[in-house]
Amino acid sequence: MKLELQQMAFTGNYNGCFGFATDVDAVVYLMLVNDLIHGLCPEAITIGEDVSGMPTFCIPVEDGGVGFD
């Protein structure tokens, strides 16, 4: 059995990362939770692992991002 590893590189096209297959409800939930955490405890740091290349992952919610630090 031969195992082939497929390498993926970011092409600059965000359609593959954030398109019709994106669970928008999940993204909105993360935005709401991050906004709530930072509102209640401004010194809190939220950490998320982004494996999709979502460009707004670490931008504050008030600036249109998901809100992770």
C-alpha angles and dihedrals in degrees: 000000000000119000115209120196116210115208119207124200128191108258098190091253108119093189089088091054104039114024141107091315092059115112095233092183090058092049091049090049091053090049092051094047093048091048091050094047094048091044094052097036112021093184092057120113119212119200127197132173112233114201097161102064093243102175096209097050096111100032118106116262092240088060093050099267135120091255107235118145 
